[in-house]
């Protein structure tokens, strides 16, 4: 692939352009032009079909603005940060882990061959693990390897830089809010509402939306930007061992994927192992079926988009790389010209988020989990001897009794131990309605400890959540790169081999010449296609037909419908397919149906010759 | 319509809920639940079909974050403000025009009957014109009418409050950016790129995206919120009289709409006049065909969504209400329980935006407009008499000559007049490359004035733009209100009569009882519907069938497919339609096609009895 012609066509044909270009642009902000916007709209429809509709998920839409207290509770205010270093001379800022990665990559490229296998493995292992390293680790690496800034100057001490954009809401002073760094939090906010509609676990909620991250060093076009779209799923399960199984695992068990485990990365291996999902589960490479199921579904979805399976892998996060909320995570990495890039992340967030929000908001976010059979459980209880205590505590005795009898578990052990060791326990009862709290001294002879049993029909649990999260811009960029090629016959002629069902414009209608009859017939054909629901355009510029084919190829339009002089006689047209450049002749009545079938993927181009005569390409091709 | 049951069902069935509800919510922020998100997704598909595809527009996606200089140039930093007043006792903030409107509405309601016609008209005229009034006007109104805060306290002087959210981008200090208050600016940024693809005027660009406005007093659920989605179109024309005509005007000329002109509003009339688009053009109620065309297309689109035509009107902005960039604007207002509410705005922004951005960025944003025939134009020119001047100005003479000969139009008149009146003119030439500027004294005998002619083949013009802009949340809310009703038989039973093609879930599959055979057949039917691309759900809860119908009606699912014991014998099922509650019996092989045809609107329910036997409703209904 010619990188420069790829970058050139992206801008020249208005696929992806720097935002605010006429004002010189802003780093990390890009606009999507018409062809990419169409790809994106169809991508979202396919994503909704493949995930939301097929799995009966609840898709919701939450706000971009999130109040401070929500992100305090979720841990983002304290911990959603990258480590930054500054060039001490010119003040330039860098994301420290990426700076060290690029230092190591250069070192490996320069000295790799002179190193023995163990040294290479050690460097690779370091390279694999530097992403997301702590300021302390970064500091040590910078010092030990004498890393300098790209301008050759010394670097500052590393420090965390929070990636959230902060603003104020409301008139006058307002209150602190942030732009959401992930869509997930909105789903957690609505967990109870979702459960009310779904009625039981497991169920999943989904969201498509923009997120904002004030990246320290944006780079690589759509790959590291300061705002981007995400498609996120939160799949809630009850957290029991059974709940990690998945009823549809058999539908993906056969998928053969490259899995790059944390162990393999730490061992400095350059790549993972290819195996079936079933094999990965059998060998405990994947921890459970639900994670495995989403890896399989994601893989199938990416293939449907036209990504090259040889350039996809699933890479497990190293323990140190896990986000503060995650206990396991597998990224889907896509191999691009700039290297392996995360395009999907599938995280096991356990019960972290619902737990912290329940605590911070005071709202119960548990589910009642009914046992298959009621269970008899024994428990300890401390009861007040009323005869002794009535005189001592008078009107407070009932309050004290209920308070003491509510003490359970560890707190009860503390009470017991304290009474034994010190011969006294101070019971503190908070005051009601603004009254002061009261302390009461409890002596060993006031109480007795009993063991009792009760039948439990179930318990309240905080659901666990598995989160597949898709980066829309990165996936679109991957589709662009994997679909791009140049014609063998002419390097200047570039093509995108987009799947016909993914592309926005299915057909370009071309009158052979600027002749009134051809032009009017062409407009008529265009209208007919559109009325059949086929998104089509016309190029009636009068440029040579070969030039117009090339212009359509350049933006990946899969089919060209040419109106020639025979069309004026019998209504038939030629259909040319983008990648083979082969043509068939089709009658006017069949045109819309043929294009519709080819576009939806119902009919493959390779089979159309059975039904329609192949015709010779024009000279221009 | 029972308002409380409407509000209740919106929250209870998770249509629209306050964002961050478990933390007590944030004023002006709402989340869309599953049913509304599905409506919104289908709404966007329909909007794209009706506008973008049908008119061959270029849809693009720009960023939410916009740098300061762009919004400085567009006038938003200085002028995108509402007028605010504060309660001087408790500091509460209010949007001043809305406060006065509500004061006037109360006054009219209380005293209306006792006023004569002229007094009523005067009050109505004032009510019609207070929206968007200046701080000075507001101050006068507050003083003259003694308006107090809702708590009965005196109000502060009114002052402008900018509605944009401000934040910083980049590491360390960063630069000032805003969240976009409209998507339009992103389109103007990409005008040149769009023109390159479209190749000629007229052409249109479109964008769907979120915008952010820090409303002073958010209210009425989705109607005045602090972030919302917009669908905007910028239709670029060259600004010549011919360019305001529209080739497809005949396709909407027959639309019969209520038009409420600025004049009628100022005259205190309570409503506009109903007329056809053609009539409105003939009588100059609408200024030009392009505005009229978009009004007609908008009207047709809103009808397709199921809005009640009797509750729609188009209202022209009063001159004082026009945004700083607009020279004419027609809103589509929708009558809701809280009154007439703007849901679409169609503004004539003239060449304002491209002009200010061209000036501020220094980038040429003109189009070359070729004349039908080349035009000979005469022009004046001042030439230097070289013989006289060579000696005076020496090595500077050529620079002076080229500078003088470049002076044109008004500047040339100034030069001429000054030479005549003072006998001298000072020519200032800026220094190059940091050199100081130089002044030269020009005397009358150094120059001569000539008249010359040249052939012009066209001219560079800054395109004009007509902007239809749709508020997605407001339209969705209008659909919800206009679609809501309660059954005559039982006020507790509420229904949404959503158009089947607009609703997300087309069919609910209901096994009659919790019987293993019925359940397994039901799941099978569900899977078959889904495989045919029909979004369907199942309610196998075992609640009485009538209760389950009601639950589906409550969220507007148009068709219920019931699996009963006859299904086990011959595979046939019943289909029940939501609004008529009538049922037909359909064979298993025809089911998917029948539901698909009914859902897409290809077949109307009223005609299905021709082909399928009507069957009796179950007892429960």
Interface residues (C-beta under 8 A of the other chain):
Chain A: X13 X14 X17 X19 X20 X21 X22 X23 X26 X27 X28 X29 X30 X31 X32 X33 X34 X36 X37 X38 X40 X41 X45 X48 X49 X53 X54 X56 X58 X59 X60 X61 X62 X63 X64 X65 X66 X67 X69 X70 X84 X86 X91 X93 X161 X165 X166 X167 X168 X169 X170 X171 X172 X174 X177 X179 X186 X189 X190 X192 X193 X194 X196 X197 X199 X210 X212 X214 X216 X226 X227 X357 X360 X361 X363 X365 X530 X533 X535 X537 X541
Chain B: X13 X14 X17 X19 X20 X21 X22 X23 X26 X27 X28 X29 X30 X31 X32 X33 X34 X36 X37 X38 X40 X41 X45 X48 X49 X53 X54 X56 X58 X59 X60 X61 X62 X63 X64 X65 X66 X67 X69 X70 X84 X86 X91 X93 X161 X165 X166 X167 X168 X169 X170 X171 X172 X174 X177 X179 X186 X189 X190 X192 X193 X194 X196 X197 X199 X210 X212 X214 X216 X226 X227 X357 X360 X361 X363 X365 X530 X533 X535 X537 X541
